[in-house]
Amino acid sequence: MNSDRRRAIERGTGDAPLRGLDPLRLTARDAKRLLVDGEISSAELTKVYLDQIAAVESKVRAYILHTPDNAAKYSTKVDREMQAMRGPLAGLPIAVKDNMVTEGVTTTCASKMLHNYQPVYTATAVRQVWEDHVVMLGKTNLDEFAMGSSTENSAYQVTANPWDLSTVPGGSSGGSAAAVAAGEALWALGSDTGGSIRQPAALCGIVGMKPTYGAVSRYGLIAFASSLDQIGPLTRSVYDCALLLQHLVGHDPRDATSVELPEPVALPTAERLDGLRVGVPSEYLAVGIEPGVRARFDETLARIEELGGACVEISLPHTEYALPAYYIIAPAEASANLARFDGVRYGYRCADPVDLLDLYERTRGEGFGPEVKRRIMIGTYALSAGYYDAYYGRAQKVRTLVRRDFDEAFAGVDLIASPTTPTVAFKAGSRTSDPLAMYMSDICTIPANLAGLPALSIPCGLSDGLPVGFQLIGPAFSENRLLEAAHALEGAIGFDTAPTFRGARRERDANGWRADWPAPPGPITFSPEDAQS
Ligand code: GLN
């Protein structure tokens, strides 16, 4: 970079050559190159996203909380101290799902229960990227406590899918996925308990990855179902996914289930798939995959073969039991995890309780939304004495069978492929009154969570103008194999990530606010540098 330009950036007077910077297509890899070459400063890059937020957020509503002042301030600091802050992520703007605690930044989990919760510490995964000097743009919307597949269970707002504003972005990381797809963030963090990274990534036409269980610390991720939850990246390319994942993984003594990956995450370079054996489970294609999704899926299998790979039909015979087992195990763990929200320690407390029982009952009755209550009731029932063996014990046995199916399959194939979701994005409101229809959205993603396996979704084309996701599942710790294969395939597919913003938002009232929705926390200022020191 020429030294005048560097000095100008360090003084904060860099004149941005922003023309041609398209937030709907820009990858972190390219943004980093522009930063390193001095073509753009972090403050200028951040402004691209803040401007895009100002332009489209009223349509998309991806964020629960914006941190624009901090983003502007911190990016300027990165520019000023670029010698000291030179890490691979330095200066790149990111969005964070609002179920990861962030010191000094309200963290709501999209629940009224945590409407005013100010965490006193930061989730390990978020801290790791903060320490790499990423610029946080805000906290994104989700289904309350990450329970859902459409982001319609948020206590605060409904997020729209940037491809068609009348459809859902998927969930529960719908805010993060929509923010990336709409160019309101360069990339984002999500969490995946039964598909909540991959499913919204698929519906929004971006890349999403759930790492091997334990690879990324869960410390500071507000627990939904602890044996299933994993944090992972939502990005515009597979390369970006690997780059972000590199900075998320690592053993954390604060998470008893955390493990070190046997090899570091590598940045993918593959363009061919020679010798790769991909299994296609017949059971996944028998779950009511809609024709447009099936067509894109079959085309992608053909591309795998063109690139030198081989696709073979396999069987995962216990697939049909995965969803029912998940909907015992996840609610059981959720009912235990959510017992802590009692109005005593933090979060929402009902007004004027007459005694302790009244405090508990009304706090939880008023603080939790309907889907969360449904899960707590199912979980409490499944765990009660007398039913424990019949439900929870059995579901755990089924989980073992599902895992064994994968073990046996991976003796013969390197990776497993399926559509990420049976359908493209569905209309807002179309599944809210039918929980089972909503649960079916995750039928292809849930088995990998039960087995703890890494899996990712890449966009593989459009059906009716809406993105279709292609899922690859690998054996435990095969992150690099997955990323290489997905990278080669992504190159061959050549998907254009810029969404169409067609249609109009579906509102429940004119403002998109339900009468009983609490106001989300207002914009706030915080300093990650303070939090880090
Ligand atoms: N949709 C699934 C559920 O509601 C998965 C959610 C998730 O992965 N967080 O439980």
Residues whose N, C-alpha, C, O or C-beta is under 5 A from the ligand:
A	BS01	LIG	A146 M147 G148 S149 G171 S172 S191 D192 T193 G194 G195 S196 D442
